[in-house]
């Protein structure tokens, strides 16, 4: 009885871990703000009450982003003059690779 339990635990901790996606990681958000003005880049999990992480960006930007796992994915938005300039949803590990780049505009497939 101990061997099947040990095998199950080993599978869950190693071989099956890819089913759950990466635990956390970084990617680079890329984009261009309208008229090179300063805007707020916001990244937050979808369907969570946690606050969004925010950065001030301007012109052509590349912002490194660290995120935690979220089963429903994340929402990234570019807000300029209190108006939504661009927005997309994505899943880390599927729509953007670990350490990859993701454009602010567009949507998840």
N, C-alpha and C positions, 0 to 999 in steps of 0.2 A: 504494500500500500504506500510505502514511503517513496518508492521509485517513481510511480506515476505522478505523484504530487511534485516531486523534485523536477521531473521532466516538464511538467506544465509550467511551473514557476520559471524554469530556465527559458522556455519558449516565450513566455510573456515578457521577460526581461531582455531578451536578445532578439531572436528572430522575428517576433511579431511586433516589435516596437515601431516599425515603419508604418503600420496601420494607423497609428495615432498621430503621425506627422511629427515634425521637429518640435522639441520642447520650447525653444526660444531661439532668437537669432537676430541677425542684422541684414538689412538690405539698404540700397540707396534709392531714395525718391528723387526723380529727375523731372524737370519741367521749366517752363518760362512763364513769368508773371506778365499780365497785361501792361503794356507801356512801361516796363521795367520798374513798376511801383513796388513798394514793400507790401507783402501779403503774409497771411498766417497759414502755415501748413499744419494740418491737424490729422492725427492718426489715432483711431480708437477701435476697440473690438465692436463687432456688430452685436446688437441685442444685449449689451451689458450696460450697467449703470456706472461703470468706472469712468473716470474723467479721461479726456483725450490728452495725448502728448502733443505739444504745440511748439513750433519754431517760426521765427520771422525769416522770410526768404525774399529775395528780389532779383529781377532780371532772370538770366539763365542760371538755374541753381541745381545743385547736387547735395542732398541732405542725407546723412547717414541716420538710419532709424533702427532702434532696438525695440523688438516687440516680444510679448509673451504669447503663449498659445491661446487660441480662441477657436472653439469648434465651429462657429458660424462664420469665421473669417474676420476681416478688418475693413474699416471704411477710412479712406484717405480723402481729404478735402483741401482745396486751396480757396481761402476766403480773402477777398480784397475789398476794402471799403465796406465792410459788413455785408457783402454780397458773395454768394457762392460762384466762384469763377470756374472751378473744375472739381470733379468728384469721381471716385471709383471705389468699388469693393474688390477685395482680393483675398485669396487664401495663401498664406505663407507656406512655401514648400511645394505648392501646386502652380500658382500663377506667377510667382517670383521665386527663383531658386535661392538657396542659402548664399548670402553675400552678393546676390544679383542686383539688377537695376529694374525699377518699375516706374513707368511714366504716370504722372498724376492723372492725366485725362484717360478716358476709356472705361471699360468695365470688365468684370471677370467673365470668362466664358461659361 
